[in-house]
Every structure is written in structure tokens, then in C-alpha cells.
């Protein structure tokens, strides 16, 4: 019998500082989607939130690189929080 995985998803901008998550989907418009994929924001990648103060940019580490994202773009990245 196959494995069934249930997860709760949130957007990247909702994660608190210090948390880690697995990327599920990137739904950014036009060239943003392509650019985010180039930077390592691909489904299955693990991101770590370095700074998220609830206002201003969200700073994350993905594939060993630290990236600062505007809240609007971070809101379009769907992730599964890791425990």
C-alpha cells in the first residue's frame, strides 16, 4: 500500500524567524517565477528563515545562499513547515 502524506502548507512570509520549511510551489508572476527557480526556490528545496519581523523583507537561506525577498513575492511561495 502506498504512503499517504498529509501536510499543512503556509506561505513563506508567514514563517517565524528560525524556522525551516520545504518548498511546495512557486506561484510568482511572469519572470519572477523563472528568477526564483534560478535562485533555488524549486519544489522540494529546504528554506530556512533568517529574518522575518512581520514587516519589511523576508530573509531566507536556500541552497546555501542568503536571499532577501519582498513580502509580496514571499507570499507567493507555498511551503510545508518542518518540525
Protein Blocks (a to p, Z undefined) as FASTA:
>chain_A
ZZddddddddfklpcehiacddfbdcbehjlmmmmmmnopaghiacddfbdghpajdddd
eehiacdddfklmmmpccdddZZ
